Amino acid sequence: MAVKKMESIKDKNGNPVKVGMLVRVIHVDEELIKSLPEEEREDVRSMQNDVLEVYEIDEYGQAWVEKNWNRGNGQTESHSLGLYAHEVELVSKCS
């Protein structure tokens, strides 16, 4: 049986959040950061307070966002985070 993804969650203020909406990352779990390789920690920590687009809402009620970093010489890196309602705040209904 396939697990069905959720269509929306509510943010920390009770506002509905759907794929394509912009949210502010208001909390990044420090335990998650500590579990990452040292070279990724500051990048993930820097996602806090950023406004990012929700690209997926999973079956566990997490809104997924992604951030990209330009490393120069055509090199980029990205990181995705799955965030629960208390970790996001709706900024815009349009992307």
N, C-alpha and C positions, 0 to 999 in steps of 0.2 A: 504494500500500500504506500503510495507516494505521500510525502508530507506536504501539506499545502502552506504556502507562504501567506503571511498576513498582508492585507491591503493597506493598513494604516496602523499607527500607534498614536498615543497622545504624548505631547512633550511635557516638560516639568510643570507647565502652567495649565495643562489640560487641553491644549490646542491640538487638533488632529494634524498629523504629519504623514504625508504620502511620498512615494517615489517622485523625484523631480523637484521637490521643495527644498529650500535652503534653510539650514539650521546652524545655530551657533553651538559649537562643542563647549559645553560648560564644565565638563569633568572628564578627565582621563584617569582611569584607575591606576594608582601608583604600583599596585601589585602586578598588574599587567606590564607596566613599563619595566619593572625590575626583572621580569621573566624574559625580556628581550635581550638579544646580543647588545653589548655595550655600544657598538657603532650605530644602532638604530634608536637608542633611547631618547636622545635629544630631538630627533626628527619627530617621533611620536609625541613627545611632551609638547612640542611646538604646535601641535594640532589644537591644543586647548585654546579657546577663545576665537578660533578661526571660524569663518562662515563657509560651509561646504554643502554640496548638493547630495541629497540622499539618492543612492542608486539602487538600493534594495532594502526591503524589510523582510527579515527572515521569519521562519516559523516559531522562533523563540521570542519574538517581539523586539528585536534589535534593528535599529536603523543603521545601515551601512553607508559610510562616507569614505572618500579617498582624497589624499593630498599628494601632489607631485612636487619634486624638487629638481631644479636644473643644476646639474653638477659641473656644467661647462663642457666644452669640447663635444657637444652633441650627446652627452651622457645625462640621463634622467633616472630618478628613483621614485618609487611611490610606496605608500603604505595605506592600508585600509583598516578601519576600525568599525566594529559593531557596537553600537551604543544603545543603552536602555533609556527609557523615557526621562528619568531624572538626570540624565547626562546631556540632554539636548534642549534647545529652545528654538522654537519656530521664528524665522526671520522673514521669510517671503514664501508665498504660495506659488510663485513662478520662478523658474530657473533662468 
